[in-house]
């Protein structure tokens, strides 16, 4: 392992993010979510933007994975530039997560170049959010400290319509890359969490199923056939 991780194997990381139309959007709401997750046993928090990262870091005694969604929503969206990474690290993130797919980037560079620069110039670990095995292996080779299945199902190369987590990607990455693998994306239950760890995940990130009350309410009603 290249860097010392601030959490151990089997950790549940809770993603505390909210869309602008959510009543919980912003540092105040996300800080409350992070505090609640910490009380529930989370071992880390994933947060979006310097303001949320800074507020959460001050409120909980947990490592924060920082991102900044400044790119195009239909393209490289998660921490696309070095300046974005630097901002969340300055705000207190112990780990910075970046889009490490092979799609064109807004600054014309590559994921490998971004990973290398973060490692050279910032005092932070790098988590590579990938969509495919090839992207994950390339990110690990470029120096990423962690590789996550975050973007599987959300890029043109992986838009299969599958509704569940990509356990196959997690398992393949865990078997073939030399860095810890993080399971992220559409995990919704304890059974999903256990299956992710059984597939070889070092840790797992869950967001919507924990920190999005609107989506949770909607899903419950749909499962109940629209009863209210």
N, C-alpha and C positions, 0 to 999 in steps of 0.2 A: 504494500500500500504506500502510495507516494506521500500522502499527508495523514496526520492523525485526525480521525473523524471525531466530532464532538458528540456523537451518539453511538451506541453499540448495536450489535445485530439484533433483529427482532423489534426494532423501534417503529412505532407508529408516529408519523409526522402529519400534522393536521394543516391543511392549506386554508389559510384565513384570507380569502379574497371575496370581493363583492362587486358586482356590476354597478355602474352609476345609477341605475334605476332602483337599486335595492335600498331599503331603509337603513341597512347596516353599512352602506358604503362610507368609506373614510376611516381615518385613524381611530376615532372614538369607538365606532362599532366593531372594527376588527380587533382592537385591543381587548374588548370584552370577550370576543370569541376566543382569542388566544388564551386569556386567563381561564376561561371555562375549559378549554382543551387541556391546559396544564393540570387543572384540578382532576380531570378525567384520566390522566395518565399519559398524555402525549409526551413524546421525547424530543420533539422539535416542531417548529412552525415554518410554513412557507408563506411568504407575504409579498405583495406587489407594490412597488414604488417606494421611494425614499421616505416619504412621510409615514406610511404604515410601518415600514421596517423600523424606523427610529422609535415610534411610539410603542410598538410591540416589544422591541428589545429592552426598553426601559421598564416595561410592566411585568415581564415574565423572566424566569430564570431558565430559559431554554435557548438552544441555538436556533438562529433564524436563517433559513434559506431565502435569500433575496432575489427577486426578479424585478424587471420593469418592462411592462408591456407598452413599448413605444413604437413598434413597427406596424406594418399593415396587417389588419386582422386576418386577411386571407393569404398572408405570406409569412415571412420571418417576423414574428411578433414579440417573442420573449427575449428581452435583453439583447437586441440585435447589434448594438455598438459598444465599443469599449467605454465610452463616456457613460452609458447606462449602467454598466457593471461597476464602474468606479463610484457612481453616485450611491448605489445600494450598499456597497462595501463601506463607504464613508458613513453611511447611516447606521451601520452596526451589524450588517449581515456577516455571518461566519463563513457562509457558503454562498456563491453566486451561481444561479442556474441560467444557462443560455440555450437558445435554440441551436442545436448542432446538426440539423438536417442539411442536406446538400442543395437546398433551394437558393436562388439568387438572393444576395443580401443587400440591404439598402446602401451600404458604404462600398459595395463592390468587392469586399474581401471574402475570406472563407472562414468557416467555423474553426478550422485548425489554427488559423492565424489569430483569431480572437482568443481562443483557449490559451495559446502560447503567450500572448501579451498579458492576459490577466495573471497568469502564473508568474510571469517575470516582473510585473510592476505593482501588483496589488497583494496585500497580505490576506489572501482568502483562498479557500478551496473552490474548485470548479465542478459543478454538476452539469453534465451534458444531457439536455432533453432531446431524445431522438425518436425517430419514427420507424426505422428499420435496423436490422442486424448490421448491415454494412455501415450505416451511419454511426452506430454504437461502437463498432470496432475501430473505425477511423477516429472517433473522439477519444477513445482510450489511448490509441497510439499517439495522438496529438498532445496528451498530457492531462486529460480530464481525470479528476480524482474519483468521480462517481459517474455512472451512466444510468439514465432513467428512461423508462418506456413511455414517458409523458405524451409524446406527440403521435404515437401509433393510432391510426384511425382518424387523424385530423389533418392529414396532408394528401395531396392528389395520389401519391404513390401508395397510400395505405387506406384510402377511403373505400372500405369493403362493405360498409353498412352494418358491421358487427356491433352489437350493443354492449357486449361485456368486455372485461379486461383482456389484454393481449398476453395471456400467460405463456403462450408459446414463445413470444419474443423474450420475455423475462427469462425463461428457462434456457433459451439458446445463448443469450448474452451471458448469463451466469456461468455457463459451461465453457465459454470461449474467450472472455475478456479478463484481464488481470486486475480489474478494479471492482469494487462493490457495485452491485446493480440495485437500483431502486425501482420498485413497482409503482407506477402511477398511471391513472387514467381509468375511470369508470369502475373503480372498486366501491362496492356499496354495502358490504355485509361482513360479518365476522368470518363467514365461510370463504368469501373472496380473499380476505386478509390471510387466512390460514393457507389457502391454495397458493397465494403469492410467495409466502415463505417456503412452502414445500417445493415451489419451482426454483428456488435458489435466491430469492430476493434477500438482500441484506437488511433493507428497511422498506417501508411502504408509505406512500403519501395518499391521503384521502381528503377530499375537499367537499364537494357538493353534498355527499351523504351525511356530513356532520355539520357544515357551516352555512348551508343554504336552506333556511326554513321554508321559503316559497317553493322550491323544487321538492323538498321532502313532503310538504303538505299535498302538492299536486300529485306526486307519485302514490301516496297513500290513498287518495281519493280514486285515482285511476285503478289501483289494485282492488279497491272495494266496489268497482263498477259505478263510480260516480255518486256513491252514497254520501250524505252529509247529515 
